Amino acid sequence: MAIRYLLDEHLNPTYRSQLVRRNPELVVRIIGDLDVPPKGTPDPEILIWCEGTSK
């Protein structure tokens, strides 16, 4: 299984591109991407979402 990261919506997208450039096997999403919680989602809801996707 690939290592997966979910970055905060306030981080510059450059972080994602640099992580993936250094290790293309990483899965890096940013809050607001199509397959993750939308921007503005409260942190407790994001944590619940992460728990559900880790199973």
ChimeraX attribute file (.defattr): number of C-alpha atoms within 10 A of each C-alpha:
attribute: neighborCount
match mode: 1-to-1
recipient: residues
	/A:1	6
	/A:2	8
	/A:3	8
	/A:4	12
	/A:5	13
	/A:6	16
	/A:7	16
	/A:8	15
	/A:9	16
	/A:10	9
	/A:11	11
	/A:12	11
	/A:13	13
	/A:14	9
	/A:15	13
	/A:16	18
	/A:17	13
	/A:18	11
	/A:19	15
	/A:20	14
	/A:21	11
	/A:22	9
	/A:23	10
	/A:24	12
	/A:25	13
	/A:26	16
	/A:27	15
	/A:28	16
	/A:29	18
	/A:30	22
	/A:31	19
	/A:32	15
	/A:33	12
	/A:34	9
	/A:35	9
	/A:36	15
	/A:37	17
	/A:38	14
	/A:39	13
	/A:40	9
	/A:41	12
	/A:42	10
	/A:43	10
	/A:44	9
	/A:45	11
	/A:46	17
	/A:47	11
	/A:48	10
	/A:49	13
	/A:50	14
	/A:51	10
	/A:52	9
	/A:53	9
	/A:54	7
	/A:55	5
